[in-house]
Amino acid sequence: MPAALVDEIPGVVLAVFAHPDDAEVAAGGTLARWAANGSQVYVCVCALGDKGSLDPSTTPEVLVELRKEESAEAGKILGLKGRYWLGYPDGEIDNSLALRAQMVGIIRKLKPEVVLAPDPTAVFFGKTYVNHRDHRAVGWAVVDSVCPAASSPHYFPAEGPAHSVSKLLLAGTLEPDVWVDVGVSIETKAAAVVCHKSQIGERRDLVAASVRRRASDAGQRAGTRFAESFREVVLW
């Protein structure tokens, strides 16, 4: 069967991820393509990024400010409408009532048609990578916030009138079933990813090449040159 390609351009998009660079890495091509075609694209970053360094001499406070600057630069490149910061320390995110209330409030304020998030069911990637607990916690919190909380007036009534999200797209999934053709935006994604210098150091060319290679691998499954893959949940 041919791969299922997501062709529609949503009016409002909210991407909720754990760390400052996650949205760019997981879905930067999709976000850039939609923004260039008129979508209002927002990113919500749940964690501070305060532990995202292997350098013991780096202080968390300096790292947080640096990562915010990097994110601002990346956001301009992607064409984001705005970015929300929830401010949880790295490694301390839980699918809590408080976090869901924050997410529901943002969803009801922005009224997105599509919400992107990490797939919380993806844990072990082969024998070499275990998915970060922050990714999994954020993924479950987004799923629970979208369905049923944001769509029901009786959940978190103080956060505003209910809003029903039409579609969830879960990134970093082991079970992709839809793809977005990012051939027109792959270089924009690469440029946004390499803004996160605190994470990649001087390896800008290598990282950009890796972005293209991963998108090319997904593109082979999608029947396009470059693609990003997602697990789709159609809600309304």
Stockholm file with secondary structure:
# STOCKHOLM 1.0

chainA/1-236         MPAALVDEIPGVVLAVFAHPDDAEVAAGGTLARWAANGSQVYVCVCALGDKGSLDPSTTPEVLVELRKEESAEAGKILGLKGRYWLGYPDGEIDNSLALRAQMVGIIRKLKPEVVLAPDPTAVFFGKTYVNHRDHRAVGWAVVDSVCPAASSPHYFPAEGPAHSVSKLLLAGTLEPDVWVDVGVSIETKAAAVVCHKSQIGERRDLVAASVRRRASDAGQRAGTRFAESFREVVLW
#=GR chainA/1-236 SS CCCCBCCCCCSEEEEEESSTTHHHHHHHHHHHHHHHTTCEEEEEEEECCTTCCSCTTSCHHHHHHHHHHHHHHHHHHHTCSEEEEEEECTTCCCCCHHHHHHHHHHHHHHCCSEEEEECTTCCEETTTEECCHHHHHHHHHHHHHHTTGGGCTTSSGGGCSCCCCCEEEEESCSSCCEEEECTTTHHHHHHHHTTCHHHHTTCHHHHHHHHHHHHHHHHHHHTSSSEEEEEEEECC
#=GC SS_cons         CCCCBCCCCCSEEEEEESSTTHHHHHHHHHHHHHHHTTCEEEEEEEECCTTCCSCTTSCHHHHHHHHHHHHHHHHHHHTCSEEEEEEECTTCCCCCHHHHHHHHHHHHHHCCSEEEEECTTCCEETTTEECCHHHHHHHHHHHHHHTTGGGCTTSSGGGCSCCCCCEEEEESCSSCCEEEECTTTHHHHHHHHTTCHHHHTTCHHHHHHHHHHHHHHHHHHHTSSSEEEEEEEECC
//
